């Protein structure tokens, strides 16, 4: 149900502001709103910058942390530890950032060193110090690369001009070449070598040979690698304290929530305005009292034109289906909470669409295991619970359809015991793959009941708002029409007559009253006739429920096909055949289950959104979000008494 909201106005001394906000955040009871259009001028640079640094540091040490277990433990933190300004957390940030930056520098240096080694490697066999290449007084020494197919011609030309050369290394495409010639012949020779594609390479005239330079750079790389290894081992040690960074991240996000809380300040006092659930007003007052004795609290009813946030309070079953409604639109404070009725129908129709007890059992155990293992939070937790409950509806309809992984109960008993029990082959209600017409009728009946419940909710909402005439004439007319038409097709003369009477009454109500808000008599009658014409839309809505048949039938047929394929493969009773038959069973039914879940989720939601909600639900509400701690990494905070 939707909880009525109250407006709370609080005034406390300025010196109690921080303590009060912390208490309100811990109690999660008040949704603060701004009392003016003035923008908050709060410096959040430290929080945002440190939060960014924290997330980046967590990414740095992520590879060193223990791999998350599938069955994880809840991350629970004591409140005092959470709010404490532990200096070790910021120290960890500095250490991780310094190590990561230094590792980056060393890796970059090693990349540069490797590039330099690659540069000198073609000249590694040149056993001359590079600064000695300029020593000859009457000769000039050149080093460079030439394409392999021009090498012989170049060497012959150098020799013909009285020079000397040496090919040092050869790759698939080119060769490293050093040659010398007399000073007087240098210009002529260089003009020639350029024509054959010679590319000259100039070295820094170091007092070392290429081999010595390569050796020194390799030594530096090894030295850097040792330092990287040391820094990495330190990062591994820091990763053992990753929980401190996780706490810091959530604390910073929670601090941002506190600092951005809309509060009006005067010289000596602060003023807070917000929304509180009517069933938590007493809790709010206790929260304030335990913070300060100097306060003023005023609880008001919302004004008619105010946008009031919506808070719902439902049992565990209904709350599991709230995300379905919220994905469409959050209820407004003026709506009737659709979740109790919608939750039941979503559960029922979901089970019909899946329609196999074997799949239902898998859903129940799988979702129960995932909830225990993964410990999801928020909407994800509710979604898992919805599928968990949906498993029971799937089991129920699977039993009614006598479907267990595509087999009947009798076929399973016969396979296990060899005894054929005919009664176990028969479904309690119908067989989706055989009784198709009956299933279509059942789908229409479910659709009619679903729509009738929507009109009943609308009638309740109208009565709640004092519109008793609208509740009777606008909603019960359609309820009578759908009920009457349904009873006409029941094989009972008495029920047929009752149905006919209801249908005639409904038509009369629609024609005579649905144009009642028009002023002249002809417009009144025309409005009624137009409303009766719109009954076509109601009947088309009922036809939409044929998708229940379609999805249930497709799932049942795919399951049967997988069974037939497995039986064909394993029919020879060979080890290999049985092995592959089991593989087909497992993969086939997992595939069918996943596709069935996806289809049922989407199409069941569509029936709620279009056909059901279209009869009464407006939505457009604002979610009630009280001031609370922003927890991304922490599952739960053990709160001490406020």
N, C-alpha and C positions, 0 to 999 in steps of 0.2 A: 504494500500500500504506500501511498504518497504521504509523507509526514508533513503536517502543517509547519510553516516557518514563522519565526518571530524575529523582529529587528531589535538588535541590542545596541545601546549607546553607553559607552563606558568613558569615564573621566578618572584619571589617576594623576598623582604627582609625577613630574618629569623624571625625578630620580628613580621612580619605580618602573619606568617604561621598558627597559631592557629585560628586567626580571619578569614582567608581566607577559611580554611577547614570547619569551622562552617557555613560560608555563602554558600559554595558549597553544604554542606549537606542539608541546608535549601532549596536551590533552586532546588536540585535534577536534575542537568543539565549535570554533567560531570561524566563519568565512568573512574576512575583512573586505570591505569595499571602501572606495574613496568617497569622502564627503564633499569634495570639491573637484573642479576640473584642473586644478593646479598640478603640474607635472612634478614628480618626485625628483629631487636633486641629490642623488646619493652616489658617492664614489665607490664603485665596485671594481675598480681596476685591480686591486690586490686579489680579490676572490676570483675574478675571471682569469687573470694571468696565472695564478697558482693552480687553479682548476685545470687549465690547459696544460701546464707543466706536469701536473699529476697524471693526467691521462696519457701524455706522451711517455712519461717514465714507466707507467704500467705496461705500455706497449714494448718498451725497451727490454724489460725483464720478463716479459711474457714467455719467451722461449726457454727461460731457465726455470720457470715455475713448474711444479708438479702438474702433470697433465690432469685436467679435471676428470673426476670419476663420473661414470654414468649415474651411479647412485651417490648423490652428493649430500654432504651434511649442511644443515642450515648455518648460515653465517650470522651468529647472534653476538651482539655487542652490548656491554653494559652502558647505561646512559651516561654515567659520570665519565667513563672512558671516552665516549663519543664526543662529548662537549669539551673535553679538556684540550688545552693548547699544548700538546706534547711536542717539545722541540725536536725530538728525534724524527718526526715526520718531515719537517722542512729540511732537516739535516740529510735525510735519505734522498730527498729530491736533489739537493746540491751534489751529493756523492754520485748518484746515478747519472746526472747530467754531465758532471765532469768526466767520469769514466767513459760515457758514451761519446762525448765530444772528442776526447783524446783518442779513442779507438777509431773514430772517423778520420782524424788527422793522420794517424799512423797508416790506416788502409789507403788513404789518398797518397801518402808519401810512398808507400810500397808500389802503388800503381805507377807513379811517376818513375820510380827506380826500375821497375820492370820494363817500362818504355825505353829508358836509357840503356838498359842491358840489351834490349832488342836492337837498339841503334848501333851498339858497339860490337854485337856478336859477329856480323860478317867480317870484321877486322880482327877477330880474336887471335888469329895465327900471325899477325903482324908483330914480330918481336922487336919492335922499335918504340922508344918513348915518343910520344906525339910531339913534344917540343923539339925533337931532333930532326923532324921532317924539313925544317927550314935551314938546317946547318950547311948544306952544300953551297959553295960560293959561286960555282959556274954552272950549276944545274938547278932545275926547278922540279919539284915533286908534286904530283897530282893524285888525288884519290877520288873515287866515285864509282858509279854503276853504269854498266852497258848491257844492252839486250844481248841474250846469248847468241842470236843468229848474226850479230855484228862483231862478236868478240874476236874471231880469227882475223878478219880484215883490219880491225883496229890494231891488234898486236903486230901484224906484219908491217903496217904503216909506221908504227912506233920504231920498230927495229930498223926499217929502211932509212929512218932519219937519224940513226945513231943513238936512239934512246934505249931504255930498258924497262921491263914491266914484270908484274907478278899478279896472277889471278889468285885471289885469296879464298873466295868461297863462291859457290854456284847454287842458285835456286832453280826452280823450274822455269823461271822467266828471265832472270838477269844474273849477272856475275859482278862481284866486287873486284875492283882492279886498282892497283897502284902502279904508276909509271913515272919515269923521270926522263927529262930531255935537257939538252943544253939550253942555256938562257937565250941564245940567238935564234934557236929553232922553236922556241915556245909559242910565239904568236901564230906561226904557220901551222904548227901541230894542233893547237887548240881550235883553230878555225876548222880543221878537218874533223876532229873528234866530235864537234858539235853536230856535224852533218850525219854522223852515224848514231846519234841518240845518246851520247855520253852525258851523264848527269853528275856533276862534280859535287863532292861532299867535303865540307870544311869542318875540321875538328878544332876544339879548343886545344891549344898547344900545352897540354898538361905534362907534368914531369912523371909520366907513367905510360906504360903500354896499354893497348886495349884490353888485354887479358888481365892486367893488374887492376884496371878500372872496373871491369866486370866482377872480379873477385871481391873488391872493396864494396861494391854496391850489393852483391849477394850477402856479404857479411852484415851490412846495414839492414837488409830485409830480414835476416834471421834475428837480428837484435830487436827489430820492431815486432816481429812475431812473438818473441818471448814476452815483450811488454804487453802486447795485446792479450796473450794467454793469461798474464797476471791480472790485467784489468778485467778480463772476462770472468775469471774465478772470483774476483771481488763482486762483480755484478750477480753472480750466482749466490753469493753469500747475502747480498742485499735482497735478493728475491725471496729469501726466507722470511723477510719482514714485509712482504707485499701487503699483508692485511692492514698494516698501518697506513699505507697509501690508499687502500680502499676506503678505510674509515675517513681519511683526510678528504678524499673526493666527495663523499656523501656529506661530510660536515660543511665543506665549502658551499656545496649546492644548497644545503639547509640554511647556512648563514645568508646566502643571497635571498632566500625566501623571507628571512627575518628582516633584512635591511630594506627590502622592497615592499614590505607590508605598509599599506596606506594608513598613515597616522598623521593627525593634525596636532601641531605643537604650538603652545604659547610660551610665555616667559617661564612659567612655573608648572604648567600642567600639560597633559596630552589627552587627546580625544580620539576614541576609536569607535568606528561604526561598522557593524557587520550583521550577518545572518546566523541564527542559531536554530537548530531543530527544537520544536516545542517540547519534545521529550528529554531535551538535554539542557534546559534552562537552569535547572538546579545544579547540574554539573558545572556549568559556566560560572555560576556564582561562587561555588566552592573553589574553583580554580583561582578566581580573583581574590577571594578571602585569604587563601593560603599564600598569596603573593604579597598582599598589602591590606592593611585595615583602613587606609585612607582612600576611599574610592566612591564613585557614584555610578550605579548601574540602573538603567531604565530599559524595560522590555516593552516594545510596542508591537501592535499588529501592522502588517504591511498595508500601505495605501493601495487604492484600487488600480492606479496607473503604474505601479512599480513593477520592475522585472524581478521576480522572486525566484531564487534558485530552487532546484528540485532535489529532494532526498527521498529515497525509497527504503522501506524496511520490509523484507520478505523472509520467509523461511529458507532453509538451505536449498531445497528443491527449486523453488521459484527463482531465487537469486541467481542460480546457475544459468537461467535463460535471459537474464537482464541484458547481457551484451548483444543479443539478437535484436532487442528493441532499440538499444542505444545506437546500433549501427544504422538504424532507420532514422530515428530522431529521439532525443531525450524527452520524456514526458514533461509537459508544463505543469505548473502548480494547479491549473484549472482542470487538468485531465483526470480521468479515472485511471489508476495504474493498470495498464493492460497486461502486465506480466503474469499475474496469477492465472488468468484465463488463457492468455497466449501460451504460457509455459506448458500448461496441460496439453493443448492442441498440438503444439510443436512436438512435444514428446510423443504423443499418440501417432501423428502423421509420420514422424521420423521412423518410428518402429515399423509402420506399415510399408514404407518405402524400402527399408532394409529387408524385413520379412523373412529372416532366417535365424533360427535359434542358435545355430553354431556360430554365426557371425556375432550375435548378441553376446554370447559367452566370451568370445574373443575380445569384444569391446569392453566388457566389464572388467576382465582381468588385466587387459592391456592398459586401460585408462587408470585403473587403481594403482598399477605398478608405476606408471609414468608420474602420477601425482606424488607417490611416495619417493620415487627416485629423483625426479627433477625439481621437485618442490617449486612449482611455478607460482607466480604472484599475480594479483589483479585480475584483469580480463582473461589472461591466459589460463589461470587457475579455474575460473568460471567456465571457460570453454571446455576444458578437460572434464569438469564435473558434468557439464551438459551431455557430453558424449558418453560419460559413465552412466548417467541415468538413461540416456537413449539406448544403451545396451539392454537394459531391462525391458524396455518397450519392444525392442527387436526380438528378445527371447519370447515375450508374450505372443507377438504376432507370428513368430516362427512356429511356436507350438500350435497356434490356431490354424496355420497353413500346413502343418506337419512337414516342415522343411528344416533339415539339419545338414548344413554344408551341401545343399542340393539333393540330399537323399531324404526319403521318408523314414520314419522311425521303424516301420516294419522291415524295410530293406536293410537297415543297420542291424536289427535283431536277427534277421535271416543270415546275414553275412557272418555275424559273430557266433551264433548258436546253431545255425543250419536249420532252425525251425521257422516255418512260414506261418505268421499270425495275421490273418487277413484284415482284422479290425485295425491293426496298427498301420496299415497302408492308407487309411482314409483320413483326410484332414477334418478337423473339427468344424471349420467354417467353410473353406473352399481351397482348391488348388489353383494358385495363380497362373500356372502354365496350361491348365485345362479349362477351368471355369471362368473364362475370360469375360463373358457377358455378365455373370453374377458379380465378378470383381468390379466391373465398371459400375454396376448398380450400387455396390457397397461404397465405392469411391464417391459417387454422387450423394449418397446418404450422408457420408462423413462430411462432404462439402456443405450440404444443406444444414446440418447440425452446427458446423463451424460458423456459417453465416448467421444462423439464428442466435448463436451465443454473442456474436458481434452486435446484433440489434438489441439484445438484452442488456449488454453493457452500455450501449448508447441510451437506452430507456432509463437505466439506472442513473446515468450522468444527468439526463434531463430532469429526472425527479429530484435528484440531489440539489440541482440549481433552481428547483421550484417550477419547472416547466412541465407540469403534469399532463396537460392537454397534448403537448408535443410528444411526450413520452408514449402516450397511448396511441394517438392517431398516426404519428410518423413512423413509429417503430413496430408496434404490435400489428399494424396492418400488414407489414411485410412478413412478420413472424407467422401470422395466421395464413397468409398466402402460401408460404413455403411449406408450412406444416400441413395445410389442407391438400396441396398438390401431392405431397408425399403420401398421405394417407389414402388418396384415391387409388394408388397403385398397390396398396396392401390387399392381399387376397382375403378380404373380410367385408361382408356386405354392410355391417354396422359401421365399421371404420371408414368404408367408402362414403357412406352418407354423412358421417361427421366431417370427413375431409372436404366433401362438396360444400357443406354448409360453411365451413371455415373459409374456403376459397371464395365463395360468393360474398360472404361478409367482408373479406379483405378487399375484394374488388370494389365493393360499394364504399368502403371507408376511403380507399385511395381516390376514387373518382369524385366523391362528394366533399372530401375534407382537405386534400393535399393542395388545393388552390385557395384555401380559406384566407390567406393573407392578402389576396388581391381585393380590389375595392368593388369592382362591378361583377354582377352575377355571371356574365359570360366568361370573364377572365377566371373566375373561381372554377367554373366547370372545365374550361380549357386547361387550366393548371392541373386539375385532377386527371384529365385524360392524358396529358403529357407525362405526368408521373407514372400512370399505368403503362404508357408506351415504354418508359424507361425500365420496366420490368424485364425487358430484353437483356439489359445489362446484368441484372441479377442472375438470370438463367445462364448467361455466358460465363459469369463467375463460377457457377456450379460446374459447368463443363470444364473449367480449368483444373478441377480436381481429378480429371482423367489422367493427369500426370502421375498420380499415385499409382495407378494401374501400370502405366508405361515404365516407370522406374522399377517397381517391384518385379514386373515381368522380365525386364532386361536383366536384372540381377539374378533372378532365378534361372533364366536360360543360360547365362554365362556360367553359372555354377554347374548346371547340368552338363554343358559342353566340356568343361574342365574334367568332370567326373568321367565322361565317356572317353575322352582322349587318354586319361590315365588308365582306364580299364583296358583300352585297346593296346597300350604300350605294355602294361603289366599282365596282359591276359595269358601269355605263355608261361607264367609262373617261374621265369628264369630270374636269377639274381640281378642281372643287368636290367631286365625289364621291370622288375619290382622297384629297383633303385630309381630309374627314370620316371616311373609312375608316381613315386613319392614326391619327386622333384616337381612334377607337373601339378600334383595336388597342392603342394605348398605354395608354389609361385602363382598358380592360377587362382587359388582362393584368396591369397593376399592381395593380388591385383584386383580381384572382384570386390573385396572388402574396401580397399582404398577408393576405387572408383565409385562404389556405392555410397560411401561416406561423403565424398565430395558432392555427388549428385543430390543426395538427400539433403545435405546442408543447404545447398543453393536453392533447390526447388521448394523445400519446406519453408525457407525464409521468404521466398517469393510469394507463396500462398498467404503468409502472415501479412506481408507488406501491402500487397495489392488487394487481395480479396477480403481479408479479415480487418486490417487497420482502416481500409477504405470506408468501412461502415460507421466508424465512431471516433477514430484516433486522429488527433491533430498534431501533437508533439510540439517541437519548436522551443523546448525548455532549455534552461541553463543548468548544468550539473553543479550540485553543491560540492564545493571543494574547500574544506576548512584549512586554515593555516596548519601545516604539518611538516614533518621532516621529509626532505627529498632524498629517498633511498634508491639508489641505482644498484649498488653492490651489496649492501647489507640486507639480509632477509628480515631481521627483527631486532629491535632495541629493547633490552630489558629495562623498563622504566621504573625508577624508584618513585616513592610517594611524592607527589607535588608539594 
